[in-house]
Amino acid sequence: MTEMKLCKDCKWYKKDWITHLIERTDKFDKCLSPALNQNLVTGKSYGKFCNIQRDATYGCGREGKYFEAK
């Protein structure tokens, strides 16, 4: 059985410290993976929420398709 890949262990993970300290939640942490979030016109990478990317079939998914270890 394989070990579950966690967003916090990914190279593209960025913690939102303000909500983490004030609200004690991680629901606003972002995934900055260029495979998922890159603007094809400008080339800039913008973040999407990790919890949405892990639940979505078009995103990283439960298996962590775009996971890269730190």
C-alpha positions in Angstrom: 0.0 0.0 0.0 1.3 3.4 -0.9 1.6 6.3 1.5 -0.8 9.3 1.1 0.9 12.3 -0.4 0.2 15.4 1.6 0.0 19.0 0.2 2.2 20.3 3.1 5.0 18.1 1.8 4.7 19.3 -1.8 7.2 21.7 -3.4 4.3 23.9 -4.7 2.5 24.3 -1.3 2.2 27.8 0.2 0.7 28.2 3.7 -1.5 31.2 4.3 -0.1 32.3 7.6 -2.7 35.0 8.4 -5.6 32.7 8.5 -3.6 30.0 10.1 -2.7 32.2 13.0 -6.0 34.0 13.4 -8.6 31.3 12.5 -6.5 28.2 13.2 -7.4 26.7 9.8 -5.6 25.6 6.7 -8.5 26.0 4.2 -6.9 29.0 2.5 -3.5 27.4 1.8 -2.5 27.5 -1.9 -1.1 25.2 -4.6 1.2 27.1 -6.9 1.9 24.2 -9.3 2.5 25.5 -12.9 0.9 22.4 -14.3 -2.4 23.4 -12.7 -2.4 27.1 -12.4 -0.2 28.7 -15.1 -1.7 31.4 -17.3 -0.8 30.4 -20.8 -0.7 34.0 -22.1 1.5 35.7 -19.5 3.3 32.7 -18.1 2.5 33.7 -14.5 1.5 31.1 -12.0 -1.4 32.0 -9.7 -2.5 29.9 -6.7 -5.6 27.9 -6.2 -6.8 26.5 -2.9 -5.2 23.1 -2.0 -8.4 21.6 -0.6 -10.3 22.3 -3.9 -7.4 20.9 -6.0 -7.3 17.7 -4.0 -11.1 17.1 -4.2 -11.4 18.0 -7.9 -11.1 15.4 -10.7 -9.5 18.0 -12.9 -6.9 19.0 -10.3 -4.3 17.0 -8.4 -6.9 14.6 -7.1 -6.6 12.3 -4.1 -3.7 10.4 -5.6 -1.6 13.6 -5.9 -0.9 13.6 -9.7 1.2 16.8 -9.6 2.9 16.2 -6.3 6.6 17.0 -6.1 8.5 16.4 -2.9 10.4 19.3 -1.4 
